[in-house]
Every structure is written in structure tokens, then in C-alpha cells.
């Protein structure tokens, strides 16, 4: 892949790009639209924009709510939620590159955390494959979510 993928804390000038961010009904089965997630303002949530070059290509939330304890007992964990890639950027390796960039982003912006956790729906095989290729590990923990069984995945972030 030739386009550089970077993670950036969400900035208000990214909002316009999310207005033109069409997620299919199949995608919305497993994630929420970035604009909906941005409405849920909370001190425990940090929205993150995925850039491909200088174009908004994706989005997710890092959250430190108690929900992270469904996936890990680690008090130094952070929960990844609402991950999506704009359909125009899918199939280009951007998802994998964004996951590979996550440890550096955590070390820079959240050095107090040493683990990223997430729940991925059992039926969302494509997302699970991206997370596993990006370094998340499946330790066999399962959780019943609103839309079925969730796989708890873990990304361990070593300090540099």
C-alpha cells in the first residue's frame, strides 16, 4: 500500500468528511456511524480519525469506561469501539495499517495504558481477521452482547 495511514485525535474539521461517510446496513449491524458516536460526548471517550494520506478514511473511539472489564480485568486497558473504514477506502489495507499504528498512538497519547481490548461479533469474520492480522490476540474469552456472541480480543502495548 502506498498511502500513509495515520491516527489522529478527532478534530472538528473532520466532521464534514463524516457527513459523507456511507456505511452499509451490513456494516451498521456491527458498528455505529461516526456522527452518532460523536454525539455521545463523554470524558471517558476519545474519538480517533484514521487518515489515508490527508483524507479521512476511518474512525473509532477509545474508551476508559467500566465496559472494558467485560474483556479484561486489566485496569490499564482501554476499550476500542465503533471502528469503521469508509467504503471508498476498504480493501486497500488501510484497516490493517491503522491497527498496526495503534500501539504507537497509544504510547504517544495514552502512555498509562498497556492493553487495548475490543469485542468483535462472532458473525463479523472480516473485522476479526483484520484485528488478528494487526496484532490482536484471541485468548478464548467470549461475551454475550446485544447482537450475539462477542470475541474479546487483546492488543498488548509494550512501553518503549
DSSP file (Angstrom, degrees, kcal/mol; ACC not computed):
  #  RESIDUE AA STRUCTURE BP1 BP2  ACC     N-H-->O    O-->H-N    N-H-->O    O-->H-N    TCO  KAPPA ALPHA  PHI   PSI    X-CA   Y-CA   Z-CA
    1    1 A X              0   0    0      0, 0.0    92,-0.1     0, 0.0    91,-0.0   0.000 360.0 360.0 360.0 136.1    0.0    0.0    0.0
    2    2 A X        +     0   0    0      2,-0.1     2,-0.4     0, 0.0     0, 0.0   0.683 360.0  90.4 -98.6 -20.0    1.4    3.4   -1.0
    3    3 A X  S    S-     0   0    0      1,-0.1     2,-0.3    49,-0.0     0, 0.0  -0.634  78.3-123.2 -82.8 130.8   -0.8    5.7    1.1
    4    4 A X        -     0   0    0     -2,-0.4    49,-3.5    48,-0.1     2,-0.5  -0.561  22.8-150.6 -73.3 132.1    0.5    6.6    4.5
    5    5 A X  E     +A   52   0A   0     -2,-0.3     2,-0.3    47,-0.2    47,-0.2  -0.908  20.5 174.2-106.3 126.9   -2.0    5.7    7.2
    6    6 A X  E     -A   51   0A   0     45,-2.1    45,-3.1    -2,-0.5     2,-0.4  -0.941  25.6-136.3-131.2 154.5   -2.0    7.8   10.4
    7    7 A X  E     +A   50   0A   0     -2,-0.3     2,-0.4    43,-0.2    43,-0.2  -0.910  26.5 176.9-108.4 137.2   -4.2    8.0   13.5
    8    8 A X  E     -A   49   0A   0     41,-2.3    41,-3.1    -2,-0.4     3,-0.1  -1.000  38.4-102.6-141.4 134.6   -5.1   11.4   14.8
    9    9 A X  E     -A   48   0A   0     -2,-0.4    39,-0.3    39,-0.2    38,-0.0  -0.368  60.0 -90.9 -53.9 136.4   -7.3   12.5   17.7
   10   10 A X        -     0   0    0     37,-2.6     2,-0.3     2,-0.0    -1,-0.1  -0.180  46.2-165.0 -52.8 138.2  -10.6   13.6   16.2
   11   11 A X    >   -     0   0    0     -3,-0.1     3,-2.9     1,-0.1     4,-0.4  -0.964  30.8-115.4-126.4 146.2  -10.7   17.3   15.3
   12   12 A X  G >  S+     0   0    0     -2,-0.3     3,-1.4     1,-0.3     4,-0.4   0.772 112.2  66.0 -53.4 -29.0  -13.9   19.3   14.5
   13   13 A X  G 3  S+     0   0    0      1,-0.3     4,-0.3     2,-0.2    -1,-0.3   0.619  92.2  64.2 -71.5  -7.4  -12.7   19.9   10.9
   14   14 A X  G X> S+     0   0    0     -3,-2.9     4,-1.3     1,-0.2     3,-0.7   0.678  80.8  83.0 -80.2 -18.7  -13.1   16.1   10.3
   15   15 A X  H <> S+     0   0    0     -3,-1.4     4,-1.0    -4,-0.4     3,-0.3   0.859  82.0  59.0 -58.8 -38.9  -16.8   16.2   10.9
   16   16 A X  H >> S+     0   0    0     -4,-0.4     3,-0.8     1,-0.2     4,-0.8   0.903 103.2  53.2 -57.1 -41.9  -17.6   17.3    7.3
   17   17 A X  H X4 S+     0   0    0     -3,-0.7     3,-0.7    -4,-0.3    -1,-0.2   0.860 105.0  54.8 -62.8 -34.7  -16.0   14.2    6.0
   18   18 A X  H >< S+     0   0    0     -4,-1.3     3,-0.8    -3,-0.3    17,-0.3   0.699  94.6  68.0 -74.1 -17.1  -18.1   12.0    8.2
   19   19 A X  H << S+     0   0    0     -4,-1.0     2,-0.4    -3,-0.8    -1,-0.2   0.834 105.5  43.4 -65.6 -31.3  -21.2   13.7    6.8
   20   20 A X  T << S+     0   0    0     -4,-0.8     2,-0.4    -3,-0.7    -1,-0.3  -0.498  84.8 117.2-109.5  59.3  -20.3   11.9    3.5
   21   21 A X    <   -     0   0    0     -3,-0.8     2,-0.7    -2,-0.4    13,-0.1  -0.767  47.4-165.4-130.6  81.3  -19.5    8.5    5.2
   22   22 A X        -     0   0    0     -2,-0.4    65,-0.5    11,-0.1     2,-0.4  -0.595   4.7-172.8 -81.1 111.8  -21.9    5.9    3.9
   23   23 A X        -     0   0    0     -2,-0.7    63,-0.1    63,-0.1    10,-0.1  -0.861  24.2-122.8 -99.1 138.1  -21.9    2.7    5.9
   24   24 A X     >  -     0   0    0     -2,-0.4     4,-2.5     1,-0.1     5,-0.2  -0.296  24.7-108.5 -73.1 160.4  -23.9   -0.2    4.5
   25   25 A X  H  > S+     0   0    0      1,-0.2     4,-0.7     2,-0.2    -1,-0.1   0.860 122.2  56.6 -55.6 -34.6  -26.7   -1.8    6.6
   26   26 A X  H >4 S+     0   0    0      1,-0.2     3,-0.6     2,-0.2     4,-0.5   0.908 108.7  45.3 -64.5 -41.3  -24.4   -4.8    6.9
   27   27 A X  H >> S+     0   0    0      1,-0.2     3,-1.7     2,-0.2     4,-1.3   0.901 107.7  57.4 -67.3 -39.9  -21.7   -2.6    8.5
   28   28 A X  H 3< S+     0   0    0     -4,-2.5    -1,-0.2     1,-0.3    -2,-0.2   0.624  92.2  71.4 -70.2 -11.0  -24.2   -0.9   10.7
   29   29 A X  T << S+     0   0    0     -4,-0.7    -1,-0.3    -3,-0.6    -2,-0.2   0.828 113.0  26.6 -64.3 -31.3  -25.1   -4.3   12.1
   30   30 A X  T <4 S+     0   0    0     -3,-1.7     2,-0.3    -4,-0.5    -2,-0.2   0.552 127.7  24.2-113.5 -12.2  -21.7   -4.3   13.9
   31   31 A X  S  < S-     0   0    0     -4,-1.3     2,-0.3    51,-0.1    -1,-0.1  -0.932  70.8-114.3-147.3 168.9  -20.8   -0.7   14.4
   32   32 A X        -     0   0    0     -2,-0.3     2,-0.2    -3,-0.1    -3,-0.1  -0.733  40.0 -96.6-104.2 157.9  -22.3    2.8   14.7
   33   33 A X    >>  -     0   0    0     -2,-0.3     4,-2.2     1,-0.1     3,-0.7  -0.489  33.4-120.7 -69.9 140.8  -21.9    5.7   12.3
   34   34 A X  H 3> S+     0   0    0      1,-0.2     4,-2.5     2,-0.2     5,-0.2   0.867 112.5  55.4 -51.7 -40.4  -19.1    8.1   13.4
   35   35 A X  H 3> S+     0   0    0    -17,-0.3     4,-0.9     1,-0.2    -1,-0.2   0.880 108.5  48.4 -63.8 -35.3  -21.6   11.0   13.6
   36   36 A X  H <> S+     0   0    0     -3,-0.7     4,-0.6     1,-0.2     3,-0.4   0.903 112.0  49.1 -68.3 -40.3  -23.8    9.0   16.0
   37   37 A X  H >< S+     0   0    0     -4,-2.2     3,-0.8     1,-0.2    -2,-0.2   0.860 106.1  57.1 -66.4 -34.7  -20.7    8.1   18.1
   38   38 A X  H 3< S+     0   0    0     -4,-2.5    -1,-0.2     1,-0.2    -2,-0.2   0.754  97.3  63.0 -69.4 -23.0  -19.6   11.8   18.2
   39   39 A X  H 3< S+     0   0    0     -4,-0.9     2,-1.9    -3,-0.4    -1,-0.2   0.777  86.2  77.9 -69.3 -25.7  -23.0   12.8   19.7
   40   40 A X  S << S-     0   0    0     -3,-0.8     2,-0.2    -4,-0.6    -1,-0.2  -0.516  73.0-173.9 -86.0  71.2  -22.2   10.7   22.8
   41   41 A X        +     0   0    0     -2,-1.9     2,-0.3    -3,-0.1    -3,-0.1  -0.486  14.2 154.5 -71.5 131.4  -19.8   13.2   24.4
   42   42 A X    >   -     0   0    0      3,-0.3     3,-1.5    -2,-0.2    -2,-0.0  -0.983  52.1-127.8-156.9 145.4  -18.1   11.8   27.5
   43   43 A X  T 3  S+     0   0    0     -2,-0.3    -1,-0.1     1,-0.3    -2,-0.0   0.681 110.7  60.1 -68.0 -15.9  -14.9   12.4   29.4
   44   44 A X  T 3  S+     0   0    0     19,-0.1    20,-2.5    -3,-0.0     2,-0.4   0.465  96.0  76.0 -89.7  -0.8  -14.2    8.7   29.2
   45   45 A X  E <   - B   0  63A   0     -3,-1.5     2,-0.5    18,-0.2    -3,-0.3  -0.916  53.4-171.8-118.9 136.2  -14.2    8.6   25.3
   46   46 A X  E     - B   0  62A   0     16,-3.1    16,-2.5    -2,-0.4     2,-0.2  -0.952  18.1-145.9-122.7 110.2  -11.6    9.8   22.9
   47   47 A X  E     - B   0  61A   0     -2,-0.5   -37,-2.6    14,-0.2     2,-0.4  -0.522  15.9-161.3 -74.2 143.5  -12.6    9.8   19.2
   48   48 A X  E     -AB   9  60A   0     12,-3.2    12,-1.9   -39,-0.3     2,-0.4  -0.989   6.7-147.7-130.6 133.4   -9.9    9.0   16.7
   49   49 A X  E     -AB   8  59A   0    -41,-3.1   -41,-2.3    -2,-0.4     2,-0.6  -0.830   8.6-144.4-100.9 137.2   -9.7    9.7   13.0
   50   50 A X  E     -AB   7  58A   0      8,-2.4     7,-3.3    -2,-0.4     8,-1.6  -0.897  19.6-162.3 -98.9 123.0   -7.9    7.3   10.6
   51   51 A X  E     -AB   6  56A   0    -45,-3.1   -45,-2.1    -2,-0.6     2,-0.6  -0.882  16.5-161.5-108.2 138.8   -6.3    9.3    7.8
   52   52 A X  E >  S-AB   5  55A   0      3,-2.7     3,-2.0    -2,-0.4     2,-0.5  -0.961  82.5 -40.3-111.9 108.4   -5.1    7.8    4.4
   53   53 A X  T 3  S-     0   0    0    -49,-3.5   -47,-0.1    -2,-0.6    -2,-0.1  -0.651 124.9 -34.0  66.2-122.1   -2.7   10.5    3.3
   54   54 A X  T 3  S+     0   0    0     -2,-0.5     2,-0.4    -3,-0.1    -1,-0.2   0.182 118.5 103.8-112.4  16.7   -4.6   13.6    4.3
   55   55 A X  E <  S-B   52   0A   0     -3,-2.0    -3,-2.7   -38,-0.0     2,-0.5  -0.804  78.6-114.0-101.5 138.6   -8.1   12.1    3.6
   56   56 A X  E     +B   51   0A   0     -2,-0.4    -5,-0.2    -5,-0.2     3,-0.1  -0.580  45.5 161.2 -68.6 119.9  -10.4   10.9    6.4
   57   57 A X  E     -     0   0A   0     -7,-3.3    29,-2.8    -2,-0.5     2,-0.3   0.527  55.0  -7.7-119.4 -13.6  -10.6    7.1    5.8
   58   58 A X  E     -BC  50  85A   0     -8,-1.6    -8,-2.4    27,-0.3     2,-0.3  -0.973  52.0-146.6-171.7-177.7  -12.0    5.8    9.1
   59   59 A X  E     +BC  49  84A   0     25,-2.2    25,-2.2    -2,-0.3     2,-0.3  -0.991  13.8 164.4-161.3 150.4  -12.9    6.3   12.7
   60   60 A X  E     -B   48   0A   0    -12,-1.9   -12,-3.2    -2,-0.3     2,-0.4  -0.965  27.2-122.7-161.9 171.3  -13.0    4.7   16.1
   61   61 A X  E     -BC  47  81A   0     20,-3.0    20,-2.6    -2,-0.3     2,-0.5  -0.946   9.2-153.5-117.8 138.1  -13.4    5.5   19.8
   62   62 A X  E     -BC  46  80A   0    -16,-2.5   -16,-3.1    -2,-0.4     2,-0.4  -0.968  25.9-175.4-106.4 129.4  -11.0    4.7   22.6
   63   63 A X  E     -BC  45  79A   0     16,-2.7    16,-3.2    -2,-0.5   -18,-0.2  -0.962  31.0-165.9-133.7 141.4  -12.9    4.5   25.9
   64   64 A X        +     0   0    0    -20,-2.5   -19,-0.1    -2,-0.4    -1,-0.0  -0.029  48.5 129.2-113.9  29.3  -12.0    4.0   29.5
   65   65 A X  S >  S-     0   0    0    -21,-0.2     3,-1.6     1,-0.1     4,-0.2  -0.232  78.7 -97.4 -73.9 171.6  -15.5    3.2   30.9
   66   66 A X  G >  S+     0   0    0      1,-0.3     3,-1.9     2,-0.2     4,-0.2   0.629 111.5  86.0 -66.0 -12.4  -16.1    0.1   33.0
   67   67 A X  G >  S+     0   0    0      1,-0.3     3,-2.0     2,-0.2     4,-0.3   0.784  74.1  71.6 -58.8 -25.8  -17.3   -1.7   29.9
   68   68 A X  G X> S+     0   0    0     -3,-1.6     4,-1.5     1,-0.3     3,-1.5   0.769  83.1  70.4 -62.3 -23.3  -13.6   -2.6   29.2
   69   69 A X  G <4 S+     0   0    0     -3,-1.9    -1,-0.3     1,-0.3    -2,-0.2   0.576  82.1  71.0 -75.5  -7.1  -13.8   -5.0   32.2
   70   70 A X  G <4 S+     0   0    0     -3,-2.0    -1,-0.3    -4,-0.2    -2,-0.2   0.777 112.6  30.2 -67.6 -25.5  -16.1   -7.3   30.1
   71   71 A X  T <4 S+     0   0    0     -3,-1.5     2,-0.3    -4,-0.3    -2,-0.2   0.682 131.8   9.4-107.9 -25.3  -13.0   -8.1   28.1
   72   72 A X     <  -     0   0    0     -4,-1.5    -1,-0.3     2,-0.1     5,-0.1  -0.991  48.1-143.2-157.4 146.0  -10.1   -7.7   30.5
   73   73 A X        +     0   0    0     -2,-0.3     2,-0.4    -3,-0.1    -4,-0.1   0.476  67.5 119.9 -86.1  -2.9   -9.5   -7.3   34.3
   74   74 A X    >   -     0   0    0      1,-0.2     3,-1.3    -6,-0.1    -2,-0.1  -0.483  53.1-158.7 -69.9 116.7   -6.6   -5.0   33.5
   75   75 A X  T 3  S+     0   0    0     -2,-0.4    -1,-0.2     1,-0.3    -6,-0.0   0.643  92.5  61.3 -69.5 -11.7   -7.1   -1.5   35.0
   76   76 A X  T 3  S+     0   0    0     37,-0.1    38,-2.1     2,-0.0    39,-1.1   0.017  85.3 109.2-100.5  26.1   -4.6   -0.2   32.5
   77   77 A X  E <   - d   0 115A   0     -3,-1.3     2,-0.4    36,-0.2    39,-0.2  -0.670  52.6-155.4 -99.9 158.5   -6.7   -1.3   29.5
   78   78 A X  E     - d   0 116A   0     37,-2.1    39,-2.7    -2,-0.2     2,-0.4  -0.988  17.3-127.6-131.2 141.6   -8.6    0.9   27.0
   79   79 A X  E     -Cd  63 117A   0    -16,-3.2   -16,-2.7    -2,-0.4     2,-0.5  -0.766  11.4-148.4 -95.7 129.3  -11.6   -0.2   25.0
   80   80 A X  E     +C   62   0A   0     37,-3.1    39,-0.4    -2,-0.4     2,-0.3  -0.857  29.6 167.5 -94.8 126.8  -11.7    0.2   21.3
   81   81 A X  E     +C   61   0A   0    -20,-2.6   -20,-3.0    -2,-0.5   -50,-0.1  -0.915  46.3  23.2-134.9 159.2  -15.3    0.8   20.0
   82   82 A X  E    S+     0   0A   0     -2,-0.3     2,-0.2   -22,-0.2    -1,-0.1   0.760  70.3 177.0  63.5  30.3  -17.1    1.9   16.9
   83   83 A X  E     +     0   0A   0    -23,-0.1     2,-0.3    -3,-0.1   -23,-0.2  -0.474   8.0 154.3 -72.1 132.9  -14.3    1.0   14.4
   84   84 A X  E     -C   59   0A   0    -25,-2.2   -25,-2.2    -2,-0.2     2,-0.4  -0.990  33.7-146.0-154.5 155.4  -15.1    1.6   10.7
   85   85 A X  E     -C   58   0A   0     -2,-0.3   -27,-0.3   -27,-0.2     5,-0.1  -0.986  37.0-106.9-119.9 133.4  -13.4    2.3    7.4
   86   86 A X    >>  -     0   0    0    -29,-2.8     3,-2.3    -2,-0.4     4,-0.5  -0.322  31.7-120.4 -55.0 136.1  -15.1    4.5    4.8
   87   87 A X  G >4 S+     0   0    0    -65,-0.5     3,-1.0     1,-0.3    -1,-0.1   0.811 111.4  61.7 -53.7 -33.0  -16.3    2.2    2.0
   88   88 A X  G 34 S+     0   0    0      1,-0.2    -1,-0.3     3,-0.0    -2,-0.1   0.709 109.0  43.5 -65.8 -17.9  -14.2    4.0   -0.6
   89   89 A X  G X4>S+     0   0    0     -3,-2.3     3,-0.9   -32,-0.2     5,-0.5   0.385  87.4 114.4-109.2   1.6  -11.1    3.0    1.4
   90   90 A X  T <<5S+     0   0    0     -3,-1.0    -3,-0.0    -4,-0.5    -4,-0.0  -0.415  72.3  28.0 -73.4 150.0  -12.0   -0.6    2.1
   91   91 A X  T 3 5S+     0   0    0     -2,-0.1    -1,-0.2     1,-0.0    -4,-0.0   0.589  94.3  97.4  79.4  10.7   -9.9   -3.4    0.5
   92   92 A X  T < 5S-     0   0    0     -3,-0.9    -2,-0.1   -91,-0.0    -1,-0.0   0.310 100.8-104.1-112.3   6.3   -6.7   -1.2    0.4
   93   93 A X  T  >5S+     0   0    0     -4,-0.1     4,-2.4   -92,-0.1     5,-0.2   0.510  86.4 123.1  85.0   3.8   -5.0   -2.4    3.5
   94   94 A X  H  ><S+     0   0    0     -5,-0.5     4,-2.6     2,-0.2     5,-0.2   0.889  70.3  53.4 -67.8 -39.0   -6.0    0.8    5.5
   95   95 A X  H  > S+     0   0    0     -6,-0.2     4,-2.0     2,-0.2    -1,-0.2   0.959 112.1  44.3 -60.2 -50.4   -7.7   -1.1    8.2
   96   96 A X  H  > S+     0   0    0      1,-0.2     4,-2.5     2,-0.2    -2,-0.2   0.928 113.9  50.1 -60.4 -45.4   -4.7   -3.4    8.8
   97   97 A X  H  X S+     0   0    0     -4,-2.4     4,-1.6     1,-0.2    -1,-0.2   0.880 108.8  52.6 -62.2 -37.4   -2.3   -0.4    8.7
   98   98 A X  H  X S+     0   0    0     -4,-2.6     4,-0.5     2,-0.2    -1,-0.2   0.887 110.4  47.4 -66.8 -36.8   -4.5    1.5   11.2
   99   99 A X  H >< S+     0   0    0     -4,-2.0     3,-0.9     1,-0.2     4,-0.5   0.900 110.3  52.2 -69.6 -39.9   -4.4   -1.4   13.6
  100  100 A X  H 3< S+     0   0    0     -4,-2.5     4,-0.4     1,-0.2     3,-0.3   0.808 108.5  52.3 -64.8 -27.9   -0.7   -1.7   13.2
  101  101 A X  H 3X S+     0   0    0     -4,-1.6     4,-1.9    -5,-0.2    -1,-0.2   0.613  88.0  87.2 -80.3 -12.7   -0.4    2.1   14.0
  102  102 A X  H <X S+     0   0    0     -3,-0.9     4,-2.7    -4,-0.5     5,-0.2   0.882  80.3  55.0 -61.0 -44.0   -2.4    1.7   17.2
  103  103 A X  H  > S+     0   0    0     -4,-0.5     4,-2.7    -3,-0.3    -1,-0.2   0.926 110.5  46.4 -57.2 -43.7    0.5    0.8   19.6
  104  104 A X  H  > S+     0   0    0     -4,-0.4     4,-2.2     2,-0.2    -1,-0.2   0.904 112.3  51.1 -64.0 -39.7    2.4    3.9   18.7
  105  105 A X  H  X S+     0   0    0     -4,-1.9     4,-2.8     2,-0.2     5,-0.4   0.912 111.7  47.3 -62.4 -42.8   -0.7    6.0   19.0
  106  106 A X  H  X S+     0   0    0     -4,-2.7     4,-2.8     1,-0.2     7,-0.3   0.935 111.3  50.5 -64.2 -46.7   -1.4    4.6   22.5
  107  107 A X  H  < S+     0   0    0     -4,-2.7     4,-0.3    -5,-0.2    -1,-0.2   0.884 117.0  41.5 -59.9 -37.6    2.2    5.1   23.6
  108  108 A X  H  < S+     0   0    0     -4,-2.2     3,-0.3    -5,-0.2    -2,-0.2   0.920 130.5  21.9 -76.3 -44.6    2.1    8.7   22.4
  109  109 A X  H  < S+     0   0    0     -4,-2.8    -3,-0.2     1,-0.2    -2,-0.2   0.705 135.8  26.6-101.1 -22.6   -1.4    9.7   23.6
  110  110 A X    ><  +     0   0    0     -4,-2.8     3,-2.3    -5,-0.4    -1,-0.2  -0.433  61.5 160.5-138.1  60.2   -2.2    7.2   26.4
  111  111 A X  T 3  S+     0   0    0      1,-0.3    -4,-0.1    -4,-0.3    -1,-0.1   0.684  70.9  69.4 -62.8 -15.4    1.1    6.1   27.9
  112  112 A X  T 3  S+     0   0    0     -6,-0.1     2,-0.4    -3,-0.1    -1,-0.3   0.635  88.5  79.3 -75.0 -12.5   -0.7    4.9   31.0
  113  113 A X    <   +     0   0    0     -3,-2.3   -36,-0.2    -7,-0.3    -3,-0.1  -0.782  46.2 174.1-101.5 140.4   -2.4    2.1   29.1
  114  114 A X        +     0   0    0    -38,-2.1    43,-2.5    -2,-0.4     2,-0.3   0.258  66.9  48.5-123.7   9.1   -0.7   -1.2   28.2
  115  115 A X  E     -dE  77 156A   0    -39,-1.1   -37,-2.1    41,-0.3     2,-0.5  -0.977  57.0-158.8-151.6 136.1   -3.6   -3.1   26.6
  116  116 A X  E     -dE  78 155A   0     39,-2.7    39,-2.6    -2,-0.3     2,-0.3  -0.965  21.3-172.6-110.3 130.5   -6.3   -2.3   24.0
  117  117 A X  E     +dE  79 154A   0    -39,-2.7   -37,-3.1    -2,-0.5     2,-0.3  -0.869   8.5 168.0-121.3 156.0   -9.4   -4.5   24.2
  118  118 A X  E     - E   0 153A   0     35,-1.6    35,-2.6    -2,-0.3     2,-0.5  -0.984  29.1-129.2-156.9 161.7  -12.4   -4.9   22.0
  119  119 A X  E     - E   0 152A   0    -39,-0.4     2,-0.4    -2,-0.3    33,-0.2  -0.979  22.8-170.6-114.5 128.9  -15.3   -7.1   21.4
  120  120 A X  E     - E   0 151A   0     31,-2.1    31,-3.0    -2,-0.5    -2,-0.0  -0.977  29.8-109.1-121.2 133.2  -16.0   -8.3   17.8
  121  121 A X  E >   - E   0 150A   0     -2,-0.4     3,-1.9    29,-0.2    29,-0.2  -0.290  20.9-126.2 -62.3 139.0  -19.2  -10.0   16.9
  122  122 A X  T 3  S+     0   0    0     27,-2.9    -1,-0.1     1,-0.3    28,-0.1   0.795 111.6  52.4 -53.4 -32.1  -18.8  -13.7   16.1
  123  123 A X  T 3  S+     0   0    0     26,-0.3     2,-1.4     1,-0.2    -1,-0.3   0.574  87.8  85.1 -84.0  -9.3  -20.5  -13.2   12.8
  124  124 A X    <>  +     0   0    0     -3,-1.9     4,-2.2     1,-0.2    -1,-0.2  -0.544  49.2 158.8 -94.9  71.0  -18.1  -10.3   11.7
  125  125 A X  H  >  +     0   0    0     -2,-1.4     4,-2.3     1,-0.2    -1,-0.2   0.844  67.6  56.4 -65.1 -35.9  -15.4  -12.5   10.3
  126  126 A X  H  > S+     0   0    0     -3,-0.2     4,-1.9     2,-0.2    -1,-0.2   0.936 110.3  44.0 -64.1 -46.0  -13.8   -9.8    8.2
  127  127 A X  H  > S+     0   0    0      1,-0.2     4,-2.6     2,-0.2     5,-0.2   0.923 112.1  53.0 -64.5 -43.7  -13.3   -7.4   11.1
  128  128 A X  H  X S+     0   0    0     -4,-2.2     4,-2.5     1,-0.2    -1,-0.2   0.911 108.2  51.2 -58.6 -41.9  -12.0  -10.3   13.3
  129  129 A X  H  X S+     0   0    0     -4,-2.3     4,-2.4     2,-0.2    -1,-0.2   0.901 109.8  49.8 -62.7 -41.0   -9.4  -11.2   10.6
  130  130 A X  H  X S+     0   0    0     -4,-1.9     4,-1.7     2,-0.2    -2,-0.2   0.938 111.5  48.2 -63.1 -46.6   -8.2   -7.5   10.4
  131  131 A X  H  <>S+     0   0    0     -4,-2.6     5,-2.4     1,-0.2     4,-0.3   0.917 113.2  47.3 -61.2 -43.6   -7.8   -7.3   14.1
  132  132 A X  H ><5S+     0   0    0     -4,-2.5     3,-1.2     1,-0.2    -1,-0.2   0.898 111.8  49.7 -66.9 -39.9   -5.9  -10.6   14.3
  133  133 A X  H 3<5S+     0   0    0     -4,-2.4    -1,-0.2     1,-0.2    -2,-0.2   0.798 107.3  57.7 -66.1 -27.4   -3.6   -9.6   11.4
  134  134 A X  T 3<5S-     0   0    0     -4,-1.7    -1,-0.2    -5,-0.2    -2,-0.2   0.470 130.7 -89.1 -84.0  -1.7   -3.0   -6.3   13.2
  135  135 A X  T < 5S+     0   0    0     -3,-1.2    21,-0.3     1,-0.4    -3,-0.2   0.365  80.2 136.5 114.2  -5.9   -1.7   -8.0   16.3
  136  136 A X      < -     0   0    0     -5,-2.4    -1,-0.4    -6,-0.2     2,-0.4  -0.427  41.5-145.5 -67.8 151.5   -4.7   -8.5   18.5
  137  137 A X  E     -F  154   0A   0     17,-2.9    17,-2.3    -2,-0.1     2,-0.7  -0.927   7.0-137.2-121.8 147.5   -4.8  -11.9   20.1
  138  138 A X  E     +F  153   0A   0     -2,-0.4    15,-0.1    15,-0.2    13,-0.0  -0.907  18.1 179.5-102.3 113.9   -7.8  -14.2   21.0
  139  139 A X  E     -     0   0A   0     -2,-0.7    -1,-0.1    13,-0.7    14,-0.1   0.230  56.9-100.6 -99.2  13.0   -7.4  -15.6   24.4
  140  140 A X  E    S+     0   0A   0      1,-0.3     2,-0.4    12,-0.3    13,-0.1   0.489  73.7 144.4  87.5   3.0  -10.7  -17.5   24.1
  141  141 A X  E     -     0   0A   0     11,-0.4    11,-2.4   -70,-0.1     2,-0.3  -0.621  26.8-171.2 -80.2 131.6  -12.8  -15.1   26.2
  142  142 A X  E     -F  151   0A   0     -2,-0.4     2,-0.3     9,-0.2     9,-0.2  -0.899   7.0-170.5-123.7 153.1  -16.4  -14.7   24.9
  143  143 A X  E     -F  150   0A   0      7,-2.1     7,-3.4    -2,-0.3     2,-0.8  -0.999  25.3-123.9-143.9 135.6  -19.1  -12.3   26.0
  144  144 A X  E     -F  149   0A   0     -2,-0.3     5,-0.2     5,-0.2     2,-0.1  -0.756  39.1-178.4 -84.8 114.2  -22.8  -12.1   25.1
  145  145 A X  E >   -F  148   0A   0      3,-2.7     3,-1.4    -2,-0.8     5,-0.0  -0.349  45.2 -87.1-101.1-176.3  -23.5   -8.7   23.6
  146  146 A X  T 3  S+     0   0    0      1,-0.3     3,-0.1    -2,-0.1    -2,-0.0   0.795 128.3  38.0 -62.4 -29.4  -26.7   -7.1   22.4
  147  147 A X  T 3  S-     0   0    0      1,-0.4    -1,-0.3  -117,-0.1     2,-0.2  -0.058 126.2 -78.8-116.2  31.6  -26.2   -8.6   18.9
  148  148 A X  E <  S- F   0 145A   0     -3,-1.4    -3,-2.7   -27,-0.1    -1,-0.4  -0.594  83.4  -3.7 109.7-169.2  -24.9  -12.0   19.9
  149  149 A X  E     - F   0 144A   0     -5,-0.2   -27,-2.9    -2,-0.2     2,-0.4  -0.365  59.2-157.5 -67.4 134.7  -21.6  -13.5   21.0
  150  150 A X  E     -EF 121 143A   0     -7,-3.4    -7,-2.1   -29,-0.2     2,-0.6  -0.895  10.2-138.8-110.8 140.9  -18.6  -11.2   21.1
  151  151 A X  E     -EF 120 142A   0    -31,-3.0   -31,-2.1    -2,-0.4     2,-0.6  -0.884  18.2-137.5 -94.6 125.8  -15.0  -12.3   20.9
  152  152 A X  E     -E  119   0A   0    -11,-2.4   -13,-0.7    -2,-0.6   -11,-0.4  -0.761  25.5-171.2 -83.4 122.5  -12.8  -10.4   23.3
  153  153 A X  E     -EF 118 138A   0    -35,-2.6   -35,-1.6    -2,-0.6     2,-0.4  -0.891   5.8-154.5-118.0 150.1   -9.5   -9.5   21.6
  154  154 A X  E     -EF 117 137A   0    -17,-2.3   -17,-2.9    -2,-0.3     2,-0.5  -0.963  11.7-168.6-129.2 136.1   -6.4   -8.0   23.2
  155  155 A X  E     -E  116   0A   0    -39,-2.6   -39,-2.7    -2,-0.4     2,-0.5  -0.973  18.9-149.4-122.3 114.5   -3.6   -5.9   21.9
  156  156 A X  E     -E  115   0A   0     -2,-0.5     2,-0.7   -21,-0.3   -41,-0.3  -0.721   6.8-155.6 -89.1 129.4   -0.7   -5.7   24.3
  157  157 A X        -     0   0    0    -43,-2.5     2,-0.3    -2,-0.5    -2,-0.0  -0.902   6.2-154.6-110.6 110.7    1.2   -2.4   24.1
  158  158 A X        -     0   0    0     -2,-0.7     2,-0.1     1,-0.1   -51,-0.1  -0.630  21.5-115.8 -84.4 140.1    4.8   -2.6   25.4
  159  159 A X              0   0    0     -2,-0.3    -1,-0.1     1,-0.1   -45,-0.0  -0.431 360.0 360.0 -69.1 148.5    6.4    0.6   26.6
  160  160 A X              0   0    0     -2,-0.1    -1,-0.1   -53,-0.0    -2,-0.0   0.438 360.0 360.0-101.5 360.0    9.4    1.8   24.5
